[in-house]
Amino acid sequence: MATTRVRKAFRYPSESEGEDEPDEMDEEHQERLISSLQTEDQQKNELYRKCFLAIPLFASFFFLYAFVVASTTRARAVTLLSVSSLGCTAYILYFMPVEAPDRKGKKPVYRVEAEKTPVEKYLVYLNGALAGLLLLAATVSWRRGLGEVAWREMLPAVIFGLTMFVRQQLAPLDLEDLQKARYEYKGA
């Protein structure tokens, strides 16, 4: 009996064919990839944290100079409050740990709160109140027609708001799903 063979036409492999097929990795490569992602994220977060730390520090130098040249008691009090707020803002940005996104049911809230020091618990709120007090002083200055003074009094609150936004963006990557999936995709 004669068998017939069906011949297929030759095709050049295209670049789009390789993209459809998932690349399989072995366990060691998966571990290296996850650890490199974590270290890269930590390095970038540290760099951005240091870069944004320059904002409250330079503003503090400005307010220290303003304290030296201030002529009234109110101006000196406002500059001292501003330097205090900017110091707290720098401390919050650099020294307080940025928490990773927590999944529901992972750890009870009361345990998370119990592990925090009083500084970690209350410094953000106290600095927010201080920034609010400086905003109130800026509003009073604005109504008196002292626009430049009002902007200067508003600056620590603006820097505090910017710092809190940046701090939220610097949360570590959540690689938990990737770590769970690493053993499901075993390669050759």
N, C-alpha and C positions, 0 to 999 in steps of 0.2 A: 504494500500500500504506500502510496505516495502521500506525504504530508505537505501541506502547503504552509508556507510561512508568510505572515503578513509583514510587509516591510514598512517601517516608519520613516518619514522624511527627516533628514537631519536638520536640527535647529541649533543656532548659536545660543548659549545661555545668556539670558538678559539679566540686568542688575535688579530688576523688580522681582524676579523669581526668588532670590535669596531673602528678601525682606518679609515674604509671607511666612516662611518657615521660622519657628522660634529657635534661637540658639540655645542649646542645652549646655548647662555647666555642671561640673562635678562639685561635690561638697566643699572641697578646698577653695575652689574659685569663687563659689558663692560666699564663703566666709570672708575671703579677702575683699570682695566687692563691698560687702556690708560694712566691714571695718574701715575700708577706705572712704566710704560715704560718710561714716560717722566722724572720722578724723578731719576730713575736708570741711564738713559742716562746722565742727568745733573751731577750726582755724579761721574760717570766714567770720563766724560770730565774734571771735576774739578781736579780729582786725576791725570789724565794724564798731564793736563796743569801744575800742580805744579811739577810733576816729571821732565818734560822736561824743566821747568824753571831753574832747577839746572844746566843744561849744560851751558847756557850763564853766569850764576852767577859764577860758578867755573872758567870758562875761564877768566872772568873779574878779579878775584883774581890773576890768573897767570899773566895777563898783568899789573896789578898794581905792582906786584913784579918786572916784567921786566922793568917797568918805573923807579923804584927805583935804579936798578942796571945798567940801560942804561948809556953808556958813551958818545954817540954821540947825536947831536941834531936830526938827522934823526931817530934814534932809538926811542927817546922820542916822536917825532911827530907821528911815526907809532903806538906806544903803546897807545898814547892818542886817536888817531883815532880808534884804535881797541876797546878800552874801550867804546868809544862813540857808536860805531856800536853795541857792545854787549849789552849796556844799552838800545839802541833803540829796539834791537831784543827782549830783555826781556819785555820791555813795550808793544810791539806789541803782544807778546804771551799772556801776562797776563791781560792787561787792555783793549785792543781793542776788542770789541765784535765780536764773530764769527757769521757770518750771516747764517741763515737757508737758505736752497735752496729755491729760489723764483720761483714761477710758472709764466709762461707767462701771461701777462695781469693783474696781480694782483695789481701791483703798478707801476706807470710810473718811468722810470729811473731817470728823472730829480728830482723827489720828493725824491727818495732814496739818491741821491747825495746832495740835499739841506739840508737834515737832518744831514749829517755828519759834524763834526767839522773839521777845517783845519788840525789838527793833524791826524785825521782818514783818511783824504783824501790824505795827502802828506807824512806822515812819512814812509810808506812802500817804496815809490819811492825814498825818500831821503836816507834811509838806504840802499836800493839797489845800489844807486849811490856811497855811501860811501864804500860799500863792493866791488863794481867794482873798485874803486880807490885803495883799498888795494890789490885787485888781480893784478892790474897793477904794484904796488910796488913789489908784489911777483914775477911777471914775470921779472922785472928788476933785482931783487936779484938773481933769478934763472940763468939768463944769465951771471951774474958776478961770478957764481960758489958758491954762498952762499945758499946752499940747506936748511940748518936748519932755516935760517932767512926767506927764502921764505915760508916754511911750516908754520912758526909762523905768517907771514903776511897774509897767505891764510886762516887761521883758522876762523876769524870772518865771512868771506864770506861763508864758509862751514856751520858754525853754523846757519847763516841767512837762507841759502837754506833749511837746515834740519827743522828749525823752521817754515818756510812758508809751507813746506810739512805737518808737524804735525798739524799746525793750520788748514789747509784745511781738514784734516782727522777728526778734532774735531768738525766739523759742527754738529749742533743738528739734531736729527732724524726728518724726515719728516713724521709726523703722520696724515697729512691732509686726505689722502685717508682712513685711518683707522677710523678717526672721522666721515667722511661722511658715511661710511658703517655701523657704529655702530647701527643705528636705523633700518636698513634693515634686520638684523638678530636678531629678537626678539625671546627670548626663553620662557620657561614656567614660 
